Amino acid sequence: MYSLAAVHGLSLLCRAFPGLAFTFLLASSALAQSPAEGGTQLWLGVNGGYTHIIPDGSGTSKNGYHLLLSSTVELVQADWVFGLGAGFFYNRVYSGGEKDFATDQPDVVREQRNLRIETRAGEAELATRYRLWGGTVEAGLLLRHLFGSSLSFSQDKDSPSAKFFIGPQALVKTSALASWMQRIEMSLTTDMNVPNRRVYLLSAGMAIGQSWQKQPAPDPVPAPERFEEILADKVINFPSASAQLQEPALSFLKELGQFLRQHPEHWQKMDVEGHTDKKGKLDYNMKLSQDRADAVRKIIVDQDVDQAKVSAHGFGPTKPLKEGDSPDILALNRRVVMVFQINQRQGRHQLSQEIKELRKKYFGE
């Protein structure tokens, strides 16, 4: 976070430069929101470069170097990158001029040449860049804020205690090092409020970073659809008190099993249900319906269908389609039901069409 000095300095800057205030607010708003695309990145960088100071009016230019250690948090969107960082800034400049200073002897003044001017400061920065060539290259504007008690860029201490620099920034991402990203950074910034001189910082360096991609919520898995095919007593017709399959039901089930083996994409699971009418003892009918369901399942899996996907259950007379004692109602309740779980409507259509054709082929329906 910014120090109190940083916040105070930014407020002064924003009052003096309304355009920069608008840019700062726009970037801050973007930083406060989650990016629509991309993610959050943390970068650790080392930058260094050339410092050039031009005094106002008379005086000689000064040259030197600077170093910057920084960490930056960036939010990456589809086309833009917004960064907020902090670090430590060190600058050293050698002056070719002279300075008089008093000694411990009265009325004696000495001259010192080639003075060394050092600057040590905390650093905060705000960057906005546009992504080019798929994000390999980024270019934009860098606002740098230096704050602290050792901020003079001259032989004498100056004010204010917060200095602001602004200028273009560009970077190029390079190949990754293990799990770390790498990039080369370049910037040229100039001061906005250093008194009596113009300061230029030409910087270059390298940074490594990590990315935290915002993962989109997974699409909900659609619930499998249920598709039932009721095979009435006249289709799957067992002899009385028997679970022995006969023709043409036997050929019908074999060909259906071959279709299921060849098209596993149309279905997930299949449950064979056996049902009887209510005549006779319940225990006997429950066992008979289970035996008949098992017989149908065996024919299906004997066609090399995955047996783990096919189950069988007998319900006896407990789930009648219609209540009553007439021969037609009893015949209606004696049935085998194939219950399929399918993923797509296309699978439902294909299964329904195949069974319809097989029923027409073997039973004339």
Buried (B, 14 or more C-beta within 10 A) or exposed (E): EBBEBBBBBBEBBBEEBEEBBEBBEEBEEBBEEEBEEBBBBBBBBBBEBBBBBEBEEEBEEBEBBBBBBBEBBBBBBEEBBBBBBBBEBBBBBEBEEEEEEEEEEEEEEEEEEEBEBEBBBBBBBBBBBEBEEEEEBBBBBBBBBBBBEEBBBBBEEBEBBBBBBBBEBBBBBEEEEEEEBBBEBBBBBBBBBBEEBBBBBBBBBBBBBEBEEEEEEEEEEEEBBEBEBBBBBEBBBBEEEEBEBEEBBBBBBBBBBBBBBEEEEBBBBBBBBBBBBBEEEEEEBBBBBBBBBBBBBBBBBEBEBEEEBBBBBBBBBEEBEEEEEEEEBBEBBBBBBBBBBBBEEEBBEBBBEBBEEBBEEBBEE
